[in-house]
Amino acid sequence: MSDMTAMTAMTGPHGDRATIAELGAGLLAPQARTSPKYLYDSLGSRLFEAICELPEYYPTRTEAAIFAAHGADIARRIGTGSTLIDLGAGNCAKAASLFPLLQPQQYVPIDISRDFLNEAVSRLRQRFPSIAMTALALDLSGPFALPPAVNAARRVFFYPGSSIGNFAPHEAIAFLRRVRENTSADGGLLIGVDLVKDAAVLDAAYDDAIGVTAAFNLNMLRHVNHLAGADFDVRQWRHVAFFNAEESRIEMHLEARTALTVRWAGGERRFARGERIHTEDSYKYTPDSFADLLAQAGFAADAVWTDDAGWFAVMHARAAAA
Ligand code: AVJ
């Protein structure tokens, strides 16, 4: 046994039973896979923040430039005094940058991580004392209902960053239908969508020169070691990312550099050299294909703003008559 192997030896699982069962089922599937949510432990979240600063990763700065260039137009569409509901708010910075223009009556940031959210919101309350704020720690992966503390009128859901891209199109429709169910006829949606473009640009955005995205992907193995008591040796795996034009998505995988066996609490699997674990999909749309998806979810797209190169879109949609 090498020293490296000794260092990655199995420790007890820290995840709950359902998490370990979900991870085990994915790892044992003919095409091994893990949910992209496992990319985000505390180091993973910081690596994602670093990705957003990379020259190759255009979505964050392109979306920010669209908000900066078209903020007034966006605010005209939405109007002031709305109930702004931020799905996956994180540090709330994107929504906060729109407050001066949007002047929402109430801001409702939703995130899975309560501590992170509460900290961000208490800072925001000081900066924008006239906006009512109701932070919600909610898991949006299933059906959800908003508590009575959330104003029912003029709900505008905010879903920036192209997070919608992690869903397969049929899942995205199901998710946006659940959003639609939480709005009345005066409701709307402001969403960031990454667009189809030259494959070389896409490939570079998900396989950057200094290897931050590779570290982000590989860190998932450390997270699974922690959650499932697995014994992944990170050095035995390599980051693979490419644009799959047929499916219109970036795929991220981890590929075994050598034949190996991985053990975890309650299971094990042998991987051949070159075998992969599919770790993330990031779907890319055209403004038309996404408007079509919105329609299937009960929304009518009424405005789209893009950058000059047409790399990213911010779309506004109104709740269509149910
Ligand atoms: C957070 C899902 C929008 O798909 O671009 C970035 C995640 N993965 N680099 C994306 C991600 C690799 C990101 N989203």
Boltz pocket constraint, residues with backbone or C-beta under 6 A from the ligand:
constraints:
  - pocket:
      binder: B
      contacts: [[A, 51], [A, 59], [A, 161], [A, 162], [A, 163], [A, 165], [A, 166], [A, 205], [A, 206], [A, 213], [A, 280], [A, 281], [A, 282]]
      max_distance: 6.0
